[in-house]
Amino acid sequence: MTVYDHLLTTFKKKGAGYFVLLDPDKMPTDAIPEFCAAAEKAGVDALLVGGSLILSSDFERFVIELKKQVTDIPVIIFPGSLQQIIPQADALLFLSVLSGRDPHYLIGNHVQAAPLVYRTKMETISTAYLLIESGKPTSAQFMSGSFPLPRSKPDLVVAHALAAQYLGFKFVYLEAGSGAELSIPDDIIKAVHHTIDIPVIVGGGIRTVQDAQDKVKAGAAFIVTGNIIEDTHDLDLLGKFSKAIHYKL
């Protein structure tokens, strides 16, 4: 079974899936075993690894250590650059910043990445990345040079999501950005969910279990948390988020 098929099965069985985004700059490698044990116990469905910048860490070593510690959780690259494409992961989100108009992030990077991905034989999951206004500038916005879609314009977000579906993307990722002040509005998630047929991933600014639960009710197929775990170091939150998101269990 491919990672993509596994994620779809998880979504249908559990009601929604729970991803945790890990930035190697913010997690020392010696903290990986404890984190992975807690993630498996909590029922986390996938680990996303990446960041807008990787300054201090050995990205490849970080992924290898993750793979040593987890048995049932796929490790998926959430690439911030070409340097983050490595063969040790289980899959790669092949992201296109569809909310922006910079050809480099729409297709340019992808052409450069394609031969490298081909050589690694890694599974790719084509994902339309829609950056939504979140109250303050984020690293994702700055690094991609992408003007975010207005949070007060659900119809504009829906139009981009429809374009993603018609272009053949497998997922739509509604992103507020790492450390966002505000998470994606529930009315945007609801509008997108009721219009398109492909699963919607929602991340950025989700700090409470209730917020995650509300986004699942609005139509999110997968919820992503990142900063809240890194900032609080409270691994018990993994189980609380997981229980709220997996509403069918």
Residue pairs with C-beta under 8 A, 6 or more apart in sequence:
1 9
2 91
2 123
3 46
3 74
3 76
3 90
3 91
3 123
3 125
4 91
4 123
4 125
4 170
6 74
7 17
7 45
7 46
7 74
7 125
7 199
7 222
8 199
10 17
10 45
11 17
11 199
11 221
11 222
13 248
14 45
14 245
14 246
14 247
14 248
14 249
15 216
15 245
15 246
15 247
15 248
15 249
16 216
16 220
16 221
16 222
16 223
16 245
16 246
16 247
17 45
17 46
17 221
17 222
17 223
17 245
18 43
18 44
18 45
18 222
18 223
18 225
18 241
18 242
18 245
18 246
19 44
19 45
19 46
19 47
19 48
19 76
19 201
19 203
19 222
19 223
19 224
19 225
20 39
20 44
20 46
20 47
20 48
20 224
20 225
20 226
20 229
20 238
21 48
21 49
21 50
21 78
21 178
21 203
21 224
21 225
21 226
22 47
22 48
22 49
22 62
22 66
22 226
23 50
23 51
23 54
23 178
23 226
23 230
24 49
24 51
24 54
24 57
24 58
24 59
24 62
25 51
25 53
25 54
25 55
25 56
25 57
26 230
27 35
27 62
27 230
29 57
29 61
29 62
29 65
32 62
32 65
32 66
32 69
33 69
34 235
35 235
36 66
36 69
36 70
36 73
37 69
38 235
38 236
38 238
38 239
39 47
39 70
39 73
39 238
40 70
40 71
40 72
40 73
41 238
41 239
42 238
42 239
42 241
42 242
43 239
43 242
43 246
44 73
44 238
44 242
45 73
45 222
46 73
46 74
46 75
46 76
47 66
47 70
47 73
47 74
47 75
47 76
48 76
48 77
48 78
48 93
48 224
49 59
49 62
49 63
49 66
49 75
49 76
49 77
49 78
49 84
49 89
50 77
50 78
50 79
50 80
50 84
51 80
51 84
51 139
51 178
52 80
52 139
52 140
52 142
52 143
52 178
53 80
53 139
53 143
54 80
54 81
54 83
54 84
59 83
59 84
59 86
60 86
60 88
63 75
63 77
63 86
63 88
63 89
64 88
66 75
67 75
67 88
67 89
67 90
74 90
74 91
75 88
75 89
75 90
76 89
76 90
76 91
76 92
76 93
76 125
77 84
77 85
77 86
77 89
77 91
77 92
77 93
77 122
78 93
78 95
79 85
79 92
79 93
79 95
79 113
80 143
82 109
82 112
82 113
82 116
85 92
85 113
85 116
85 117
85 120
85 122
86 120
87 120
87 121
87 122
89 122
90 122
90 123
91 122
91 123
91 124
91 125
92 117
92 122
92 123
92 124
92 125
93 124
93 125
93 127
93 171
93 173
94 110
94 113
94 117
94 124
94 125
94 126
94 127
95 127
95 128
95 129
95 173
96 105
96 106
96 107
96 110
96 126
96 127
96 128
96 129
96 169
97 105
97 106
97 129
97 131
97 144
97 146
98 106
98 128
98 129
98 130
98 160
98 163
98 164
98 169
99 129
99 130
99 131
99 132
99 146
99 147
99 148
99 149
99 160
100 106
100 131
100 144
100 145
100 146
100 147
102 144
102 145
102 146
105 144
105 145
105 146
117 124
125 170
125 171
126 168
126 169
126 170
126 171
127 169
127 170
127 171
127 172
127 173
127 201
128 160
128 161
128 163
128 164
128 167
128 169
128 171
128 172
128 173
129 173
129 175
130 149
130 157
130 160
130 161
130 164
130 172
130 173
130 174
130 175
131 138
131 140
131 141
131 144
131 146
131 148
131 149
131 175
131 176
131 177
132 148
132 149
132 151
132 157
132 174
132 175
132 176
132 184
132 185
132 188
132 204
133 148
133 149
133 150
133 151
134 148
134 151
134 176
134 177
134 180
134 181
134 182
134 183
134 184
134 204
134 205
135 180
135 181
135 182
135 205
136 180
136 181
138 176
138 177
138 178
138 179
138 180
138 204
139 177
139 178
139 179
140 146
140 175
140 177
140 178
141 147
141 148
141 177
148 177
149 156
149 157
149 160
150 156
151 182
151 184
151 185
151 188
154 185
154 187
154 188
154 191
154 192
155 191
157 174
157 188
157 191
157 192
158 191
158 192
158 195
158 196
161 172
161 192
161 195
161 196
161 200
162 195
162 196
164 172
164 196
164 198
165 172
165 196
165 197
165 198
169 198
170 198
170 199
171 198
171 199
171 200
171 201
171 222
172 192
172 196
172 198
172 199
172 200
172 201
173 200
173 201
173 202
173 203
174 184
174 188
174 189
174 192
174 200
174 201
174 202
174 203
174 220
175 184
175 203
175 204
176 182
176 183
176 184
176 203
176 204
176 205
177 204
177 205
178 204
178 226
178 227
179 205
179 227
180 204
180 205
181 205
182 205
183 202
183 204
183 205
183 206
183 207
183 211
183 215
184 202
184 204
184 205
184 215
186 214
186 215
186 217
186 218
187 218
189 200
189 202
189 215
189 218
189 219
189 220
190 218
190 219
192 200
192 219
193 200
193 218
193 219
193 220
194 219
199 221
199 222
200 219
200 220
200 221
200 222
201 220
201 221
201 222
201 223
201 224
202 215
202 220
202 222
202 223
202 224
203 223
203 224
203 225
203 226
204 224
206 212
206 215
206 223
206 224
206 225
206 228
207 227
207 228
209 237
209 240
209 241
209 244
210 244
212 223
212 225
212 241
212 244
212 245
213 244
213 245
213 247
215 223
216 223
216 244
216 245
216 247
223 241
223 245
225 237
225 241
228 237
229 235
229 237
229 238
243 249
